[in-house]
Amino acid sequence: MGEFDGKVALVTGAASGIGRASARLFAEAGAKVVVADIDRSGADETAALIAAAGGEALAVTVDVADGASVKAMVDAALERFGRLDIAHNNAGIMGAGADIIDMDDAVWQRGIDVMLTGVFLCMKHEIPHMIEQGGGVVVNTSSGAGLIGFPGQANYVAAKHGVIGLTKSAALEYIGRGVRVNAICPGTARSRMVDEWMDGSAEAEAEVAALHPIGRIAEPEEIARAALWLASDAASFVVGTALPVDGGYTVP
Ligand SMILES: NC(=O)c1ccc[n+]([C@@H]2O[C@H](COP(=O)([O-])OP(=O)(O)OC[C@H]3O[C@@H](n4cnc5c(N)ncnc54)[C@H](O)[C@@H]3O)[C@@H](O)[C@H]2O)c1
């Protein structure tokens, strides 16, 4: 018996990194999984990995910054599996950093569109079905950068702070109707985004690792497991929190 037997979990940003780990772990724990990403071939790969491990997955192409695309993603999930119990809204981008006075308007806007508006649009289209079926759980991926600032990534930091505000608003709006909403705030985890950022340099990884009191960066599964816990009945009394999963990064 899996912990999520009979449940349907939707994960955005599931072509890679934390989202792929989350999708695979939900499937391993018995959920049917909607693997949603703007990167279709990566989403297909994640779905194939799940199928090869004996799970059931549906790959869906989505741009979370686009309302019609998000609605189509949720419709596809319902058409295939008939319900939606868990949503892990996790898609994100990092992109080239710049200080505010040098940040291109379009770079600012895309960061906000994908990571803040994207989470808004996902919840807007997911939560009505959860209410209708009598309950559900949402886990949004914020960041350590949702709790503290760092220079050169103001679009990212602002969007991730915003995700915590959205999470709190949604938690209060919907807990009375059976939908539990929380966020995770990862420290640095090995993923495509982070590999590109560190550019394969062991020195860069050591520098980033040293920012985390635990002395290393995370494997994506270590972050995903926190999302699974928040989505599980073990977290039944946890509402509207932003849980750091960061090796101590935001503690000092
Ligand atoms: N890895 C870290 O260190 C870290 C730390 C804190 C927060 N996060 C957050 O975790 C989440 C997952 O990131 P990751 O580190 O696994 O990176 P990743 O690059 O491996 O995965 C991000 C995924 O999001 C997808 N995506 C990007 N834009 C999209 C869009 N518009 N619509 C749908 N999908 C889109 C990408 O194609 C990719 O598959 C992100 O929200 C990121 O900001 C990551």
PDBQT file of the ligand as one rigid body, heavy atoms in Angstrom, charges set to zero:
ROOT
HETATM    1  N1  LIG A 301      17.531  24.028  -7.198  1.00  0.00    +0.000 N 
HETATM    2  C1  LIG A 301      17.594  24.998  -6.297  1.00  0.00    +0.000 C 
HETATM    3  O1  LIG A 301      18.647  25.274  -5.735  1.00  0.00    +0.000 OA
HETATM    4  C2  LIG A 301      16.368  25.771  -5.915  1.00  0.00    +0.000 A 
HETATM    5  C3  LIG A 301      16.413  26.526  -4.737  1.00  0.00    +0.000 A 
HETATM    6  C4  LIG A 301      15.265  27.213  -4.362  1.00  0.00    +0.000 A 
HETATM    7  C5  LIG A 301      14.122  27.140  -5.138  1.00  0.00    +0.000 A 
HETATM    8  N2  LIG A 301      14.144  26.397  -6.286  1.00  0.00    +0.000 N 
HETATM    9  C6  LIG A 301      12.919  26.361  -7.062  1.00  0.00    +0.000 C 
HETATM   10  O2  LIG A 301      12.587  25.018  -7.307  1.00  0.00    +0.000 OA
HETATM   11  C7  LIG A 301      11.800  24.939  -8.499  1.00  0.00    +0.000 C 
HETATM   12  C8  LIG A 301      12.342  23.859  -9.384  1.00  0.00    +0.000 C 
HETATM   13  O3  LIG A 301      13.606  24.267  -9.875  1.00  0.00    +0.000 OA
HETATM   14  P1  LIG A 301      14.834  23.272 -10.111  1.00  0.00    +0.000 P 
HETATM   15  O4  LIG A 301      15.936  23.747  -9.271  1.00  0.00    +0.000 OA
HETATM   16  O5  LIG A 301      14.388  21.862 -10.015  1.00  0.00    +0.000 OA
HETATM   17  O6  LIG A 301      15.249  23.696 -11.588  1.00  0.00    +0.000 OA
HETATM   18  P2  LIG A 301      15.104  22.971 -12.997  1.00  0.00    +0.000 P 
HETATM   19  O7  LIG A 301      15.585  23.978 -13.970  1.00  0.00    +0.000 OA
HETATM   20  O8  LIG A 301      15.776  21.642 -12.950  1.00  0.00    +0.000 OA
HETATM   21  O9  LIG A 301      13.539  22.745 -13.140  1.00  0.00    +0.000 OA
HETATM   22  C9  LIG A 301      12.637  23.788 -13.414  1.00  0.00    +0.000 C 
HETATM   23  C10 LIG A 301      11.621  23.272 -14.416  1.00  0.00    +0.000 C 
HETATM   24  O10 LIG A 301      10.635  24.300 -14.635  1.00  0.00    +0.000 OA
HETATM   25  C11 LIG A 301      10.317  24.264 -16.020  1.00  0.00    +0.000 C 
HETATM   26  N3  LIG A 301       9.739  25.554 -16.447  1.00  0.00    +0.000 N 
HETATM   27  C12 LIG A 301      10.377  26.726 -16.604  1.00  0.00    +0.000 A 
HETATM   28  N4  LIG A 301       9.537  27.671 -17.048  1.00  0.00    +0.000 NA
HETATM   29  C13 LIG A 301       8.318  27.067 -17.175  1.00  0.00    +0.000 A 
HETATM   30  C14 LIG A 301       7.049  27.526 -17.589  1.00  0.00    +0.000 A 
HETATM   31  N5  LIG A 301       6.844  28.788 -17.970  1.00  0.00    +0.000 N 
HETATM   32  N6  LIG A 301       6.020  26.647 -17.574  1.00  0.00    +0.000 NA
HETATM   33  C15 LIG A 301       6.217  25.350 -17.200  1.00  0.00    +0.000 A 
HETATM   34  N7  LIG A 301       7.404  24.868 -16.818  1.00  0.00    +0.000 NA
HETATM   35  C16 LIG A 301       8.449  25.717 -16.796  1.00  0.00    +0.000 A 
HETATM   36  C17 LIG A 301      11.651  23.987 -16.705  1.00  0.00    +0.000 C 
HETATM   37  O11 LIG A 301      11.478  23.537 -18.038  1.00  0.00    +0.000 OA
HETATM   38  C18 LIG A 301      12.258  22.949 -15.773  1.00  0.00    +0.000 C 
HETATM   39  O12 LIG A 301      11.928  21.631 -16.156  1.00  0.00    +0.000 OA
HETATM   40  C19 LIG A 301      11.836  26.342  -9.110  1.00  0.00    +0.000 C 
HETATM   41  O13 LIG A 301      10.655  27.038  -8.775  1.00  0.00    +0.000 OA
HETATM   42  C20 LIG A 301      13.024  26.981  -8.440  1.00  0.00    +0.000 C 
HETATM   43  O14 LIG A 301      12.941  28.358  -8.415  1.00  0.00    +0.000 OA
HETATM   44  C21 LIG A 301      15.221  25.720  -6.681  1.00  0.00    +0.000 A 
ENDROOT
TORSDOF 0
